Amino acid sequence: MTINTNNAKRGSIPADKQYFAPEALEKLRKASRHVCYLVNEGYDLKMAYTFVGNHFALSERQRLAIARSIATTEQLTLRKAKEKTSVKSDEVWIDGFNTVITLEVMLCNSILFDCMDGSVRDLAALRGSYRIIPETETAIKNLLDILTDMQVSTVHILLDEPVSNSGRLKTLIAEIGEKYSLNLDIQIMKEVDKELYSKENVITSDSIVLDNCKSWINLTKKCLKNCGANILKVWE
């Protein structure tokens, strides 16, 4: 398969060095405390981070980092209760684009965030458009390596049909997967999120899916720890 080598780093812009420099992180952590207070008092998240972001003169990416990193106390309790640490001999359901993109971001040395619920999120904007990059193949191998180590029985990887190049990604995963002993099931469907709501052992960092699925596994963080990736915290 031909891989496009002309893409910019996944999930990164030049200004990130300024937006997430050590002195900027201190301001973001203070702003996060304000946003957390507001959402726990029942305020809409977007309204909260817009209000606080204006007060602290935060960039859009800094606001997005806070929004993706925090959660209400109720959400944290729910997600923690549903998190599983062992899935040996079980089947797992993977939010394909969500997981692969985060691993690509790691391999591009772009910004990653250690979030309040324990998951890891990035600032890559998918918005229906996706292209395979040089790091994609390694990202898939990292994912399949750790699934092999976890000794899962069946791996369901779900890819969003409306996203461009979902078919090419499916083909690449299948080609790489032939070298593994995993029982792989790769599907392209229109509403991946809703499909995952009814599943156990979901692998994703999507907040809405985490709130609605039956149980989840923090596999992405395991991958990042194995690779020694640097993860930032914009909350405390």
C-alpha positions as CSV (number, residue, x, y, z in Angstrom):
1,M,0.0,0.0,0.0
2,T,1.3,3.5,-0.9
3,I,1.5,5.8,2.1
4,N,1.3,9.6,1.8
5,T,4.6,11.1,3.1
6,N,3.6,14.8,2.7
7,N,1.5,15.3,5.7
8,A,2.3,17.6,8.6
9,K,2.7,16.1,12.0
10,R,-0.6,14.6,13.2
11,G,-2.2,16.7,15.9
12,S,0.4,19.5,16.0
13,I,0.8,23.1,15.0
14,P,3.9,25.3,15.5
15,A,2.2,27.4,18.2
16,D,1.8,24.4,20.5
17,K,5.3,25.0,21.8
18,Q,4.0,28.4,23.1
19,Y,0.5,27.3,24.1
20,F,1.8,24.4,26.2
21,A,5.1,25.7,27.5
22,P,5.7,25.2,31.3
23,E,4.5,28.7,32.1
24,A,1.4,28.3,30.0
25,L,0.6,25.0,31.8
26,E,0.4,26.8,35.1
27,K,-2.2,29.1,33.7
28,L,-4.1,26.2,32.1
29,R,-4.2,24.3,35.4
30,K,-5.7,27.4,37.2
31,A,-8.2,27.8,34.4
32,S,-9.1,24.1,34.6
33,R,-10.0,24.5,38.3
34,H,-12.5,27.2,37.3
35,V,-14.0,25.1,34.5
36,C,-14.3,22.1,36.8
37,Y,-16.1,24.1,39.4
38,L,-18.6,25.4,36.9
39,V,-19.4,22.1,35.2
40,N,-19.8,20.4,38.6
41,E,-22.3,23.1,39.4
42,G,-24.3,22.2,36.3
43,Y,-23.0,24.6,33.7
44,D,-22.7,23.5,30.1
45,L,-19.1,22.6,29.3
46,K,-18.8,24.7,26.2
47,M,-20.2,27.7,28.1
48,A,-17.9,27.1,31.0
49,Y,-14.7,26.9,29.0
50,T,-15.7,29.8,26.8
51,F,-16.3,32.0,29.8
52,V,-13.1,30.9,31.6
53,G,-11.1,30.9,28.4
54,N,-12.1,34.5,27.7
55,H,-11.1,35.5,31.3
56,F,-7.7,33.9,31.0
57,A,-7.2,34.9,27.3
58,L,-6.7,31.3,26.2
59,S,-6.3,30.2,22.6
60,E,-8.8,27.8,21.0
61,R,-6.4,24.9,21.3
62,Q,-5.8,25.7,25.0
63,R,-9.5,25.7,25.6
64,L,-9.9,22.5,23.7
65,A,-7.2,20.9,25.8
66,I,-9.1,21.8,29.0
67,A,-12.4,20.6,27.6
68,R,-10.9,17.2,26.6
69,S,-9.0,16.8,29.9
70,I,-11.6,17.4,32.5
71,A,-14.9,15.7,33.6
72,T,-17.5,16.2,36.3
73,T,-17.2,14.3,39.5
74,E,-20.2,12.2,38.4
75,Q,-18.6,11.3,35.1
76,L,-15.3,10.4,36.8
77,T,-17.1,8.1,39.2
78,L,-19.1,6.4,36.4
79,R,-16.1,5.9,34.2
80,K,-13.9,4.6,37.0
81,A,-16.5,2.0,37.9
82,K,-16.7,0.7,34.4
83,E,-13.0,0.5,33.7
84,K,-11.5,-3.0,33.4
85,T,-7.9,-3.9,33.8
86,S,-7.9,-7.5,32.6
87,V,-9.6,-8.9,29.5
88,K,-7.7,-12.2,29.0
89,S,-9.7,-14.5,26.7
90,D,-12.3,-11.8,26.2
91,E,-13.4,-10.0,23.0
92,V,-12.6,-6.3,22.7
93,W,-14.3,-3.5,20.7
94,I,-12.0,-0.8,19.4
95,D,-13.0,2.7,18.3
96,G,-10.6,2.5,15.3
97,F,-10.0,6.0,14.3
98,N,-10.0,7.3,17.8
99,T,-7.3,4.8,18.9
100,V,-5.1,4.8,15.8
101,I,-5.0,8.6,15.6
102,T,-3.9,9.0,19.2
103,L,-1.0,6.5,18.6
104,E,-0.1,8.4,15.4
105,V,0.0,11.6,17.4
106,M,2.4,9.9,19.9
107,L,4.7,8.7,17.1
108,C,4.7,12.2,15.6
109,N,5.8,13.6,19.1
110,S,2.8,15.8,19.1
111,I,0.9,17.0,22.2
112,L,-0.9,14.4,24.3
113,F,-2.9,15.0,27.5
114,D,-3.3,12.9,30.6
115,C,-6.9,13.4,31.4
116,M,-8.8,13.3,34.7
117,D,-10.5,10.0,33.9
118,G,-7.2,8.4,33.2
119,S,-7.5,8.3,29.5
120,V,-5.2,10.0,27.0
121,R,-6.5,12.5,24.4
122,D,-5.0,14.6,21.7
123,L,-5.9,17.7,19.7
124,A,-6.0,16.1,16.3
125,A,-9.1,17.3,14.4
126,L,-10.6,14.5,12.3
127,R,-13.8,16.2,11.0
128,G,-14.5,13.5,8.4
129,S,-11.1,13.7,6.8
130,Y,-8.3,11.3,7.3
131,R,-5.1,10.3,5.5
132,I,-2.7,7.5,6.2
133,I,0.7,8.9,7.2
134,P,4.1,7.2,7.6
135,E,3.4,6.7,11.3
136,T,0.2,4.8,10.8
137,E,1.8,1.4,10.2
138,T,3.8,1.6,13.4
139,A,0.7,2.8,15.3
140,I,-1.2,-0.3,14.2
141,K,1.7,-2.6,15.1
142,N,1.9,-1.1,18.6
143,L,-1.9,-1.6,19.0
144,L,-1.8,-5.2,17.9
145,D,1.3,-6.0,19.9
146,I,-0.3,-4.9,23.2
147,L,-3.5,-6.8,22.3
148,T,-1.4,-9.9,21.8
149,D,0.2,-9.4,25.1
150,M,-3.2,-9.0,26.8
151,Q,-4.2,-12.4,25.3
152,V,-7.6,-11.3,24.1
153,S,-9.8,-13.8,22.1
154,T,-11.3,-11.6,19.4
155,V,-10.5,-8.0,18.3
156,H,-13.3,-6.0,16.7
157,I,-12.0,-2.8,15.1
158,L,-14.8,-0.4,14.0
159,L,-14.1,2.3,11.5
160,D,-16.4,5.2,10.6
161,E,-17.8,4.9,7.1
162,P,-18.3,8.7,6.6
163,V,-14.5,9.4,7.3
164,S,-12.4,9.5,4.2
165,N,-9.9,6.6,3.6
166,S,-11.7,4.3,6.0
167,G,-11.4,1.6,3.4
168,R,-7.7,2.1,3.0
169,L,-7.1,2.0,6.7
170,K,-9.1,-1.2,7.0
171,T,-6.9,-2.8,4.3
172,L,-3.7,-1.7,6.0
173,I,-4.9,-3.1,9.4
174,A,-5.8,-6.3,7.7
175,E,-2.5,-6.6,5.9
176,I,-0.5,-6.0,9.1
177,G,-2.9,-8.2,11.1
178,E,-2.0,-11.2,8.9
179,K,1.3,-11.5,10.8
180,Y,-0.5,-11.8,14.2
181,S,-2.3,-14.7,15.7
182,L,-5.2,-12.4,16.8
183,N,-8.7,-13.1,15.6
184,L,-9.4,-9.8,13.8
185,D,-12.8,-8.5,12.8
186,I,-12.5,-5.1,11.0
187,Q,-15.8,-3.4,10.2
188,I,-16.7,-0.1,8.5
189,M,-20.0,1.3,9.7
190,K,-22.0,4.5,9.7
191,E,-22.4,5.0,13.5
192,V,-19.5,3.5,15.4
193,D,-20.2,5.5,18.6
194,K,-23.8,4.1,18.9
195,E,-22.6,0.6,18.2
196,L,-20.1,0.8,21.0
197,Y,-22.7,2.0,23.5
198,S,-24.0,-1.6,24.0
199,K,-20.5,-3.2,24.2
200,E,-18.3,-4.5,27.0
201,N,-14.5,-4.0,26.8
202,V,-14.5,-0.9,24.7
203,I,-11.2,0.7,23.7
204,T,-11.6,4.4,23.2
205,S,-11.0,7.8,24.8
206,D,-14.2,9.3,23.4
207,S,-16.0,10.8,26.4
208,I,-19.5,10.2,25.2
209,V,-18.7,6.5,24.4
210,L,-17.1,6.1,27.9
211,D,-20.2,7.4,29.5
212,N,-22.5,5.1,27.5
213,C,-20.6,1.8,27.0
214,K,-20.9,-1.1,29.5
215,S,-17.2,-1.3,30.3
216,W,-13.9,0.0,28.8
217,I,-10.2,-0.6,28.8
218,N,-7.5,2.1,29.0
219,L,-5.4,0.4,26.4
220,T,-4.1,3.6,24.7
221,K,-2.4,4.6,28.0
222,K,-0.8,1.2,28.2
223,C,0.6,1.7,24.7
224,L,1.9,5.1,25.6
225,K,3.6,4.0,28.8
226,N,5.3,1.1,26.9
227,C,6.7,3.6,24.4
228,G,7.7,6.1,27.1
229,A,5.6,8.9,25.7
230,N,5.5,12.3,27.3
231,I,2.0,13.2,28.4
232,L,0.9,16.7,29.7
233,K,-1.5,17.6,32.4
234,V,-3.6,20.8,32.1
235,W,-5.4,20.1,35.4
236,E,-4.6,19.4,39.0
